[in-house]
Amino acid sequence: MIAGPGFWDAEITAAGWSRVFSPGFAEFPELAARGAVWGRNAYVRGGDRLVMEWSDLVTLAVVLLNGVPRQVAAEEDLLTLIKP
């Protein structure tokens, strides 16, 4: 379990990512193939895209970096992933 949407915004922003509040398929083409989820946050940093999806209030379901699913089993994994 990794805390839900919004909890990581400060750390992600500090790592240079900017949140995209209404991501479109043109900016995030990987979203076209994704189904409905409880929550989804999208971020950009330079040419990189980060998408975090939750299946409920506190369960991180998937993290996509540039459209590729990344293994995030613990907070340390996410911190490593978001660093520049």
C-alpha positions in Angstrom: 0.0 0.0 0.0 1.3 3.4 -0.9 -0.8 6.5 0.1 -3.4 7.6 -2.4 -3.7 10.5 -4.9 -2.4 13.8 -3.7 -0.2 12.4 -1.0 2.9 12.3 -3.3 2.3 15.6 -5.0 4.9 17.5 -2.9 7.6 14.9 -3.5 6.8 14.6 -7.2 6.8 18.4 -7.7 10.1 18.7 -5.8 11.6 16.2 -8.2 10.7 18.6 -11.1 7.5 17.0 -12.3 4.4 19.2 -13.2 0.9 17.9 -12.7 -1.4 17.7 -15.7 -5.0 18.0 -14.4 -6.8 17.1 -17.6 -4.4 14.8 -19.6 -5.4 14.2 -23.1 -4.6 11.3 -25.4 -2.3 13.6 -27.5 -0.1 14.3 -24.5 -0.5 10.9 -22.9 -1.2 8.3 -25.7 -0.9 5.4 -23.2 -4.2 6.5 -21.6 -6.2 5.6 -24.7 -5.6 1.9 -23.8 -6.3 2.3 -20.1 -9.7 1.5 -18.6 -11.5 3.3 -15.8 -9.7 3.6 -12.5 -10.6 5.0 -9.1 -8.0 7.7 -9.5 -5.4 8.8 -11.9 -2.7 11.5 -11.7 -0.6 12.5 -14.7 2.7 14.5 -14.6 5.3 15.7 -17.1 9.0 16.6 -16.8 10.7 17.7 -19.9 9.8 15.0 -22.5 8.9 12.4 -19.8 5.4 11.4 -18.7 4.4 9.8 -15.4 1.0 8.3 -14.7 -0.1 7.0 -11.4 -3.4 5.0 -11.1 -5.2 3.9 -7.9 -7.7 1.2 -7.5 -9.1 2.7 -4.3 -8.3 5.4 -1.8 -4.9 4.0 -0.8 -3.9 1.3 -3.2 -1.5 2.2 -6.0 -2.5 0.0 -8.9 0.1 0.9 -11.6 2.8 3.5 -12.3 3.6 4.2 -16.0 6.7 6.0 -17.0 6.6 7.1 -20.6 3.8 4.5 -21.1 5.8 1.6 -19.6 4.5 0.0 -16.4 7.1 0.2 -13.6 7.4 -2.0 -10.6 6.5 0.1 -7.5 6.1 -2.2 -4.5 7.3 0.2 -1.8 7.7 3.9 -1.2 11.4 3.7 -1.9 10.6 2.4 -5.4 8.4 5.4 -6.1 11.0 7.8 -4.7 13.7 6.3 -7.0 11.4 6.4 -10.0 10.5 10.1 -9.6 14.0 11.4 -9.0 15.7 13.3 -11.9 
